[in-house]
Amino acid sequence: MTVNGKAVSAEVDPRMLLVSFLREALDLTGTHVGCDTSQCGACVVHLDGGAVKSCTMLAVQADGAAVTTIEGLAKGGVLHPMQEAFRENHGLQCGFCTPGMIMSAVDLVARYGPGLDEATIRENLDGNLCRCTGYHNIVKAVAAGARAMGEAHMAEAPRAAE
């Protein structure tokens, strides 16, 4: 598989979960294990561009796939717009749920576009639990991150046409 743009391979127990492979074999510990039952969303990564809960997926199921973890969002030391929005809008407290929230939020923007309303954000983050906040700042951060992702996309569009 490819993880954060790098080809990786390993012999793994067929029962090893993707989250365990990322954390233990690749030392990518930003993907968290919260519940092991697909309830909390702390383990969300992108598989071939879509959000998946890596605690209920076997590593062997990702054979040949492209996986992106929270560590793969920032480029050249610059935070992804969604990561920056969470920082600027205080969309985290303890930080345990934050990687999964951010990965889910990036997927949400990819599916619905940058003009997200509060109801859409809340409905689509339903599978991500935070035990510290009342979600107000998380929703605010996702909306700001979505706008920033849209602006970044628009800034890149003229270059693509050249």
ZIVENKA-V374608 format. One record per residue. N is the residue number from 0. SS is DSSP state (hx for helix, st for strand, lp for the rest). OMEGA is omega in whole degrees, -180 to 180 (* if undefined). BURIAL is # if it has 9 or more other ideal C-beta (glycine too) atoms within 8 Angstrom, else .. Layout:
# ZIVENKA-V374608
n:N ss:SS omega:OMEGA burial:BURIAL
n:N ss:SS omega:OMEGA burial:BURIAL
This chain:
# ZIVENKA-V374608
n:0 ss:lp omega:174 burial:#
n:1 ss:st omega:180 burial:#
n:2 ss:st omega:-179 burial:#
n:3 ss:lp omega:176 burial:#
n:4 ss:lp omega:-179 burial:.
n:5 ss:st omega:176 burial:.
n:6 ss:st omega:177 burial:.
n:7 ss:lp omega:174 burial:.
n:8 ss:lp omega:179 burial:.
n:9 ss:lp omega:171 burial:.
n:10 ss:lp omega:-179 burial:.
n:11 ss:lp omega:172 burial:#
n:12 ss:lp omega:-179 burial:.
n:13 ss:lp omega:180 burial:.
n:14 ss:lp omega:-177 burial:.
n:15 ss:lp omega:178 burial:#
n:16 ss:st omega:179 burial:#
n:17 ss:hx omega:180 burial:#
n:18 ss:hx omega:179 burial:#
n:19 ss:hx omega:178 burial:#
n:20 ss:hx omega:-180 burial:#
n:21 ss:hx omega:-176 burial:#
n:22 ss:hx omega:-172 burial:#
n:23 ss:hx omega:-177 burial:.
n:24 ss:hx omega:-175 burial:#
n:25 ss:lp omega:-180 burial:#
n:26 ss:lp omega:176 burial:.
n:27 ss:lp omega:-170 burial:#
n:28 ss:lp omega:175 burial:.
n:29 ss:lp omega:175 burial:.
n:30 ss:lp omega:-173 burial:#
n:31 ss:lp omega:173 burial:#
n:32 ss:lp omega:-179 burial:#
n:33 ss:lp omega:-171 burial:#
n:34 ss:lp omega:-176 burial:#
n:35 ss:lp omega:-179 burial:.
n:36 ss:lp omega:178 burial:.
n:37 ss:lp omega:-178 burial:.
n:38 ss:lp omega:-168 burial:.
n:39 ss:lp omega:178 burial:#
n:40 ss:lp omega:180 burial:#
n:41 ss:lp omega:-174 burial:#
n:42 ss:lp omega:-175 burial:#
n:43 ss:st omega:172 burial:#
n:44 ss:st omega:175 burial:#
n:45 ss:st omega:177 burial:#
n:46 ss:st omega:-176 burial:#
n:47 ss:lp omega:174 burial:.
n:48 ss:lp omega:-179 burial:.
n:49 ss:st omega:-179 burial:.
n:50 ss:st omega:175 burial:#
n:51 ss:st omega:175 burial:#
n:52 ss:st omega:-172 burial:#
n:53 ss:hx omega:179 burial:#
n:54 ss:hx omega:179 burial:#
n:55 ss:hx omega:178 burial:.
n:56 ss:lp omega:178 burial:#
n:57 ss:st omega:178 burial:#
n:58 ss:hx omega:-179 burial:#
n:59 ss:hx omega:177 burial:.
n:60 ss:hx omega:179 burial:.
n:61 ss:hx omega:178 burial:#
n:62 ss:lp omega:179 burial:.
n:63 ss:lp omega:-177 burial:.
n:64 ss:lp omega:173 burial:#
n:65 ss:st omega:-180 burial:#
n:66 ss:st omega:174 burial:#
n:67 ss:st omega:177 burial:#
n:68 ss:lp omega:178 burial:#
n:69 ss:hx omega:179 burial:#
n:70 ss:hx omega:-177 burial:.
n:71 ss:hx omega:-178 burial:#
n:72 ss:lp omega:-179 burial:#
n:73 ss:lp omega:180 burial:#
n:74 ss:st omega:177 burial:.
n:75 ss:lp omega:179 burial:.
n:76 ss:lp omega:179 burial:.
n:77 ss:st omega:-180 burial:.
n:78 ss:lp omega:172 burial:.
n:79 ss:lp omega:180 burial:#
n:80 ss:hx omega:179 burial:#
n:81 ss:hx omega:176 burial:#
n:82 ss:hx omega:179 burial:#
n:83 ss:hx omega:180 burial:#
n:84 ss:hx omega:177 burial:#
n:85 ss:hx omega:179 burial:#
n:86 ss:hx omega:-176 burial:#
n:87 ss:hx omega:-175 burial:.
n:88 ss:lp omega:178 burial:#
n:89 ss:lp omega:-179 burial:.
n:90 ss:lp omega:179 burial:#
n:91 ss:lp omega:171 burial:#
n:92 ss:lp omega:-179 burial:.
n:93 ss:lp omega:177 burial:.
n:94 ss:lp omega:-176 burial:.
n:95 ss:lp omega:-178 burial:.
n:96 ss:lp omega:-169 burial:#
n:97 ss:hx omega:180 burial:#
n:98 ss:hx omega:179 burial:#
n:99 ss:hx omega:177 burial:#
n:100 ss:hx omega:-178 burial:#
n:101 ss:hx omega:180 burial:#
n:102 ss:hx omega:177 burial:#
n:103 ss:hx omega:-179 burial:#
n:104 ss:hx omega:178 burial:#
n:105 ss:hx omega:177 burial:#
n:106 ss:hx omega:179 burial:#
n:107 ss:hx omega:178 burial:#
n:108 ss:hx omega:179 burial:#
n:109 ss:hx omega:-178 burial:.
n:110 ss:hx omega:-172 burial:.
n:111 ss:hx omega:-178 burial:.
n:112 ss:lp omega:-172 burial:.
n:113 ss:lp omega:-178 burial:#
n:114 ss:lp omega:-175 burial:.
n:115 ss:lp omega:173 burial:#
n:116 ss:lp omega:-176 burial:.
n:117 ss:hx omega:-178 burial:.
n:118 ss:hx omega:179 burial:.
n:119 ss:hx omega:179 burial:#
n:120 ss:hx omega:-178 burial:#
n:121 ss:hx omega:-179 burial:#
n:122 ss:hx omega:-175 burial:.
n:123 ss:hx omega:174 burial:#
n:124 ss:lp omega:-179 burial:#
n:125 ss:lp omega:-179 burial:.
n:126 ss:lp omega:178 burial:.
n:127 ss:lp omega:-178 burial:#
n:128 ss:lp omega:172 burial:#
n:129 ss:lp omega:-178 burial:#
n:130 ss:lp omega:-176 burial:.
n:131 ss:lp omega:-170 burial:.
n:132 ss:lp omega:175 burial:#
n:133 ss:lp omega:176 burial:.
n:134 ss:lp omega:-177 burial:#
n:135 ss:hx omega:-179 burial:.
n:136 ss:hx omega:176 burial:#
n:137 ss:hx omega:179 burial:#
n:138 ss:hx omega:178 burial:#
n:139 ss:hx omega:180 burial:#
n:140 ss:hx omega:180 burial:#
n:141 ss:hx omega:179 burial:#
n:142 ss:hx omega:179 burial:#
n:143 ss:hx omega:179 burial:#
n:144 ss:hx omega:178 burial:#
n:145 ss:hx omega:178 burial:#
n:146 ss:hx omega:-180 burial:#
n:147 ss:hx omega:177 burial:#
n:148 ss:hx omega:177 burial:#
n:149 ss:hx omega:179 burial:#
n:150 ss:hx omega:179 burial:#
n:151 ss:hx omega:179 burial:#
n:152 ss:hx omega:-180 burial:#
n:153 ss:hx omega:179 burial:.
n:154 ss:hx omega:-180 burial:.
n:155 ss:hx omega:-175 burial:.
n:156 ss:hx omega:179 burial:.
n:157 ss:hx omega:179 burial:.
n:158 ss:hx omega:-179 burial:.
n:159 ss:hx omega:-178 burial:.
n:160 ss:hx omega:-178 burial:.
n:161 ss:lp omega:* burial:.
